[in-house]
Amino acid sequence: MTTLFRNRLAYLSLSFFLLVAAFPLISIGMTTGPDLLWWLGLLSLICGGLIPPAQRLILGAPPATTDNDS
């Protein structure tokens, strides 16, 4: 799990994918699909929203970059 949090692009991409996938799952689950889709969408929304704060709690803030590095 911590190896995922060390790669900024990986954990932000996973978080974005979970957040994007949550809304169609919730919508389908509430209208025509089984209730399981609604719960999967809610779980996806919660997990996608908690990944970036969890990364900051586990590893701290990402290193700051400046324009003077070049």
Backbone hydrogen bonds, N-H to C=O, Kabsch-Sander energy under -0.5 kcal/mol:
donor,donor_aa,acceptor,acceptor_aa,energy
5,F,1,M,-1.4
6,R,2,T,-0.9
7,N,3,T,-0.7
7,N,4,L,-0.8
8,R,6,R,-0.8
11,Y,4,L,-0.5
11,Y,7,N,-2.2
12,L,8,R,-2.1
13,S,9,L,-2.0
14,L,10,A,-2.3
15,S,11,Y,-2.0
16,F,12,L,-2.4
17,F,13,S,-2.6
18,L,14,L,-2.4
19,L,15,S,-2.2
20,V,16,F,-2.6
21,A,17,F,-2.4
22,A,18,L,-1.3
23,F,19,L,-0.9
25,L,21,A,-1.5
26,I,22,A,-2.7
27,S,23,F,-2.3
28,I,24,P,-2.9
29,G,25,L,-2.5
30,M,26,I,-1.9
31,T,27,S,-1.6
32,T,28,I,-1.1
33,G,28,I,-3.3
37,L,34,P,-1.2
38,W,34,P,-0.8
39,W,35,D,-2.0
40,L,36,L,-2.4
41,G,37,L,-2.3
42,L,38,W,-2.2
43,L,39,W,-2.4
44,S,40,L,-2.4
45,L,41,G,-2.3
46,I,42,L,-2.3
47,C,43,L,-2.6
48,G,44,S,-2.5
49,G,45,L,-1.6
50,L,46,I,-1.4
51,I,47,C,-1.1
54,A,50,L,-2.0
55,Q,51,I,-2.1
56,R,52,P,-1.7
57,L,53,P,-1.9
58,I,54,A,-2.3
59,L,55,Q,-2.8
60,G,55,Q,-0.6
60,G,56,R,-1.1
69,D,66,T,-0.9
70,S,67,D,-0.7
